[in-house]
Each structure stands twice: as structure tokens, then as C-alpha cells.
Amino acid sequence: MSDKINSPRSGFDRRAFLTGAAGTAVAIPLTARAANELPQAAVAQDPAAPVQVTLRINGESRTLALDARTTVLDALREHAGLTGSKKGCDHGQCGACTVLLDGQRVVSCLTLALAAEGREITTIEGLAAGGKLHPMQQAFIDQDAFQCGYCTPGQIMSAIACVREGHADSDDNIREYMSGNICRCAAYPNIVAAVKQAAPEILKG
Amino acid sequence: MRSFSYQRASDPQAALQALAVTAAATTPLTDASTQPLAGGTTLIDLMKLDVMRPERLVDINPLAANWAQINLDGAHLKLGALAHMSHVAGHAEVQQNYPVIADSLKLAASPQLRNMATLGGNVLQRTRCSYFRDVSYPECNKRNPGSGCAAMDGFNRMHAVLGTSDQCIATYPGDFAQALIALDATIEITGKSGPRTLSFAEFHKAPGDTPAIETVLAPGELISGFTINGRWPRSVYVKVRDRQSYEFALASAAVALDLQDGVINDARLALGGVATVPWRAREAEAFLKGQKLDDTLAEHAADAAFADARGRQHNAFKIALGKRVVAHALKKAVAMEI
């Protein structure tokens, strides 16, 4: 792929393409749902039929038609067009998919979307406010706390929770309580530095 | 993942009713077509791997309203089955009076998983035997009874040296259960005919000839809680792993002592990472009672704990390692300032 394709001047970039593709994917289950206008109790009898569910994502309500198998991670990425949360192992081992559920960090790849109904989901896309990065996002940039960046959204969500839990009070505790997020580029020392930088500002509120 | 239907139970009655669909089945609990969903950290993982194939999930998380308590009442600790691992690990009174419980939870899994996983699900978590988890291996007596055991002469470095049978050497992977069995906890099980209570030591079943049957929990029943009698401020959980954090035990020890002027009045010892089930080392406990701990006694107790251990090609190192973990945990418990 040439640089030209990725340049803003081409009017086409990878992110816009992915977001657009995800947006298209939403239409498929919605159409399937329209052809199957069954009440929810009846839908439950047929495991293959999508179920209408309203998720609270970054303060907004999103109504999606989801197969019962859909995890929160897949709901975010494939149905809500939010590709910030990453799929690493898809088995709860790497932490790349970490989001906050009612303020608590969880791995979204092992959380069923239907079970998250009525709960507040916060993703990396929900952190920046008024064009200003969240202190933890800024700290990751300031401290160069990533190389390839694939694990970073999960690292940042986990780091915010780590601070709020009160586990960012020493380097050892930060390492222990960030151990659920694997970084294959091994940016760990810089991640610890980023958590330390952002912690006072987050705790100040 | 195979398709399934999802149903949320609003209260225990509704949950038991929904689970009762398969209650009459003679299949092992883990093969029942209707499964309860709590934290999902084992179940969803194993469904993605096609190891577990339920047709219906009953989400029991709403039951947490009544089943998630942490209640230290006089000399009893009551823990609800739907309390999250992180909640119990971070509870100040549990940390102070039952460090072995708090540490067994804190040293397990990752912060994210501890926020999701419940105590009831924790004691039901299934082995990490790679042959069990990989359905491309046809041989697994636990997953596919009568098919054989690929681990027996396979890559068995992580496997058990205690409580094994010629059918299965899969390690029980948990940590919290060792604390429960050491402290003589009881487990409360709720079923159609009401709750029943039994000693936690009776809950898990060694593989024997039926490795597919892992506990005495029957289809249609739910774990509702645990009770620990007495307080055990002098208790520790020592866990040795391939890496320092976020890993299963190679060998671990739960130790609780009652000391008077340095003499051991009562000793409790349970082993993890080395056995097919949560393992109480009663022979070692007998060595310790009425004695003052020194290096020789710690060594003798450790030898007694592993007297029946049987290693295979890659896991024999666990016997030497496990003994050192036991001796270290005993010394650590004696040295505690309480």
C-alpha cells in the first residue's frame, strides 16, 4: 500500500474505511430483525434469531440487533462502529479489549452483550472531552508508553481503573495491577511511568 | 461458538426453574444443556473453544442482590457465591482476619477477570490442561469419557502429581478453593428442594474412573454461598508461578496456624497447582501439631505432604518445588506479626 492512499489528501484512510465497513455491517442484522418481527420471548426460543438490545455506550443509548453469542467487544467493533477496543486473544488473556462496565474494568471479549444490557460501558472513544485528551491518554503520549499501539486502548482503560482502585501507589503495585494487559512490544517501563504521571490528576478529579 | 439462547433470571426461583429443564439428565453437570452464567470467564472461554456446548444460558447475575454478601458475624465469615473475587480480595475485614482468603483471590487471574469472576464460579473453574482445552485432540477422558488421556505421555509439565488416576492427571487450577478447604469451610447449595450444606472438602471429586464428574453439584443446582468458622489471622497463601503475576500456580500452599508461645496448636495446610482437586495435606498437619516450627519440622511436614506424589516425564519437578513452597509458607505464617 502506498503512502498516498493513507494521506488525508486522498480523501480515504484506513480508519474511515473500517468505520464505514462497520456501519454497513450494522444494517445486516437490523434487516434480519425486520424480517423476523417476533416478540422477545419468542426470539429466545430460536437461538439463531437476533435479539434487540439497548446498550449504554459512552453515555449514549444504542439499540442493536444481536445474536446471543455477540460479546460486548464484537458489539462495539462490529455493530456500534467503535473499533477502539481491540481484539487480541479473544479469550480473556491479553487485556486488549478492556473496557469499563459501570466503572469497573472487565475484558469485553468474555462479556456477553445481552448480559451488559442496562449497564454503562465506557470505551477508549468515551474518554476525551471537549477536544481534550483524558489525562491518561496524554500521559501515554508524553511517556512514549507504546510502540505498535495495538494494546494501548486496553492499557489506558485498565490504567484508569488501576488508579481509581487505589492501586497506583507504587511501581510494584502498578506492575501487579496492570499485569492483565500484555504488551508484546514490551513498553512496560514507560507504561508504569505513564500511570504515575496521570494518577495525581485523575485522583484530583 | 455454537448458538444458544439467553435468558436472565430475576430471582433464585426463576433461575432454578430455568435450570431444572436439564435437572433430570444423567449427564455430568458440565455437559448439561442448560448452564448458569455468572462471571462467564470460564464458560464463555470454553464455549468459544467448543469444549462446552450449552444450548441455553441462564444469567444468574441479578441474584447478586441476595447472594453477594461478605458478612463477618462474630466468629463466622459468610461469603455469597456471586460476590466478585476483587470485592472479597479488597475487603478490609477479610484481609485482616483471613489473609489466606484475600491473598488466594488477589494472586489469581488478572484485575479485569477478578472484577468479573464470582466465588461460586471460581470453585467450578475447569482445568487448564491443554489437551482438555483443545478439541483437536480426540483423547481426553474428561471431555470425551473413555477416549484416553493425551497428557499422560504428552507434554505434562503443568499436570498434577497428587490425586491422579490412570484416566486423568489434569490439575485443578484454582487458588481460592485451597483457602476454603484449609479452613474447613462449608458450601451452601441451593436446589429445587431447598438449600443443603456440605463440607467444602466433599465438594470436588478426584478423577478416579470418571474424570468428567468434577464436583458433587448436580444439574439444576446452584452454589449460593460459603461459610468459614473461626478467624484465621495467622494464615498465608504462597503461590509460585512461571512468572510473577497473572499466571496459574506451579505449586501453591494455603497455610493457617494457631500458635501459642510458638507452639502450633492447630495447623491447616492445603496444596494447589500440584493436585487434581483442592488438596488438604492432613498427614503434614499431624506432624506439626504440638510442635515448634524449625527447618527440620518444616521439611518433615513438606515430605509428608508429598509422600504419595507421583511425577511423570515433565512434571516431577513439582514434587521438589511443592515441598519448598510448603516449608516456605509454614515459616512465613509463623513469622507473621498479628
Interface residues (C-beta under 8 A of the other chain):
Chain A: A44 Q45 D46 P47 A48 V51 D67 A68 R69 T71 D90 H91 G92 G95 T98 L101 Q104 R105 V106 V107 L110 T111 L112 L114 A115 S158 A161 C162 E165 H167 R175 E176 Y177 S179 G180 N181
Chain B: M1 S3 F4 S5 Y6 Q7 R8 L37 G40 T41 I44 D45 K48 L49 E55 L57 D59 N61 S86 G90 A109 S110 P111 Q112 L113 N115 M116 S245 Y246
